[in-house]
Amino acid sequence: MRIVVGPVDAESARSWITYARDVLRRAMVAPGSLTDVDDTVLMVFSELLDEWELLAAGDAMPFTWHMDLDTDQLVALAEAFHGLVVELAAAAEARGFAQAPPAGQVFYDAVVDAMLAGLLAAGGAAAVLGTRLEATWPGRNQVLATGPAVLHSPPTGR
């Protein structure tokens, strides 16, 4: 299954990526600061940020990214990202801060919507998970399927 984020404004992507890098850097410097997040998950997100940062660099061109995942990989990524965001949202609320920069909202919504659309399209247990995560995902402004996220399933070869 191909998950596609974009096109979205590259500046929105850069804003959110900068914020997310700072969060991950603090989590890696202070182990245990994100109690429910595994170190392997932090590394996966760091690698995604590296890839996204390269794509978002440069002119004001729209940001578009895709990744091919099987259902199990998408479930693992969505659960890990949701867990990380839930923990960060709770910490931000406790400190009285915004969860993330407003300039990065469009990009964040596109990433979340792409993952949720993939889960829902996968059907079965993944769709049930997608429905549950959609209802509880912190900081999400857009309604699924109305934002810039797009889901493409590869041709079946028929």
C-alpha positions in Angstrom: 0.0 0.0 0.0 1.4 3.4 -1.0 0.9 6.2 1.5 1.2 9.7 0.0 1.5 12.9 2.0 1.0 16.0 -0.1 1.2 18.1 -1.9 1.4 20.5 1.0 3.3 23.8 1.5 7.0 23.0 2.0 7.2 25.8 4.6 4.6 24.0 6.7 6.6 20.8 6.4 9.8 22.6 7.4 8.1 24.1 10.4 6.8 20.8 11.7 10.0 18.9 10.9 12.0 21.5 12.9 9.7 21.1 15.9 9.7 17.3 15.7 13.5 17.2 15.5 13.8 19.3 18.6 11.3 17.0 20.4 13.3 13.9 19.4 16.6 15.4 20.2 15.4 16.2 23.8 14.0 12.7 24.1 17.2 11.1 23.0 19.3 13.3 25.3 17.1 12.6 28.3 16.2 8.9 28.0 12.9 8.2 29.8 11.6 11.7 29.1 9.0 10.0 26.8 8.2 7.0 29.0 5.9 5.2 26.5 8.1 5.5 23.5 10.7 2.8 22.5 14.1 3.9 21.4 13.7 2.0 18.1 10.5 4.1 17.4 12.5 7.2 18.1 15.1 6.1 15.5 12.4 5.3 12.9 10.9 8.8 13.3 14.4 10.3 13.1 15.0 8.6 9.8 11.6 9.8 8.5 12.5 13.3 9.5 15.8 13.0 7.7 13.9 12.0 4.5 11.2 14.7 4.9 13.8 17.4 5.6 15.6 16.7 2.3 12.3 16.8 0.4 11.2 20.0 2.1 14.5 21.9 1.6 14.8 24.5 -1.0 12.3 26.7 -2.8 8.7 27.1 -2.0 7.8 24.0 -4.0 5.1 21.8 -2.6 6.2 18.9 -0.4 5.1 15.4 -1.6 6.3 12.2 0.0 5.3 8.6 -0.4 6.2 5.3 1.2 5.1 1.7 0.4 4.1 -0.2 3.6 2.3 -3.4 4.2 -0.6 -3.4 6.7 1.5 -4.6 9.6 4.2 -1.9 9.1 1.5 0.8 8.8 -0.2 -0.4 12.0 3.1 -0.4 13.9 4.0 3.1 12.5 0.5 4.6 13.3 0.4 3.1 16.8 3.9 4.4 17.6 3.2 7.8 16.2 -0.1 8.1 18.0 1.5 7.0 21.3 4.3 9.6 20.9 1.8 12.4 20.0 -0.5 11.5 22.9 2.4 11.7 25.3 3.7 15.0 23.9 0.2 16.5 23.9 -0.2 15.6 27.6 3.2 17.1 28.5 2.5 20.3 26.5 -0.9 20.7 28.2 0.7 20.2 31.6 3.2 22.9 30.9 0.6 25.2 29.2 2.3 25.2 25.8 1.0 24.5 22.3 1.6 21.0 21.2 3.3 22.0 17.9 3.8 25.2 15.9 0.7 26.4 14.1 2.7 26.9 10.9 3.3 23.1 10.7 -0.4 22.2 11.2 -1.2 21.5 7.5 1.8 19.1 7.2 1.0 17.4 10.5 -2.6 16.9 9.4 -1.5 15.5 6.1 0.8 12.9 7.7 -1.9 11.8 10.2 -4.6 11.7 7.6 -2.4 9.6 5.2 -1.8 7.0 8.0 -5.4 6.9 9.0 -6.6 6.6 5.4 -4.2 3.7 4.9 -5.5 1.9 8.0 -9.1 2.4 7.0 -8.4 1.2 3.5 -6.7 -1.9 4.8 -9.9 -3.1 6.4 -10.3 -5.6 9.2 -8.5 -5.0 12.4 -6.4 -2.2 10.8 -9.6 -0.3 10.0 -10.9 -0.7 13.5 -7.6 0.7 14.8 -7.9 3.5 12.3 -11.3 4.4 13.5 -10.2 4.4 17.2 -7.0 6.4 16.4 -9.0 8.9 14.3 -11.3 9.6 17.3 -8.4 10.2 19.7 -5.6 11.7 17.7 -4.4 14.9 19.5 -3.9 18.2 17.6 -5.6 17.1 14.4 -7.6 19.8 12.7 -8.7 18.2 9.4 -11.4 15.7 8.8 -10.1 12.6 7.1 -10.1 12.6 3.3 -10.7 16.4 3.0 -7.1 17.3 3.6 -4.0 17.0 1.3 -3.3 13.4 2.3 -3.8 10.8 -0.4 -3.8 7.1 -0.3 -2.8 5.0 -3.3 -3.0 1.3 -3.5 -0.7 -0.2 -6.1 -2.3 -2.0 -9.0 -3.2 -5.6 -8.3 -1.9 -6.8 -11.7 -5.2 -8.1 -13.0 
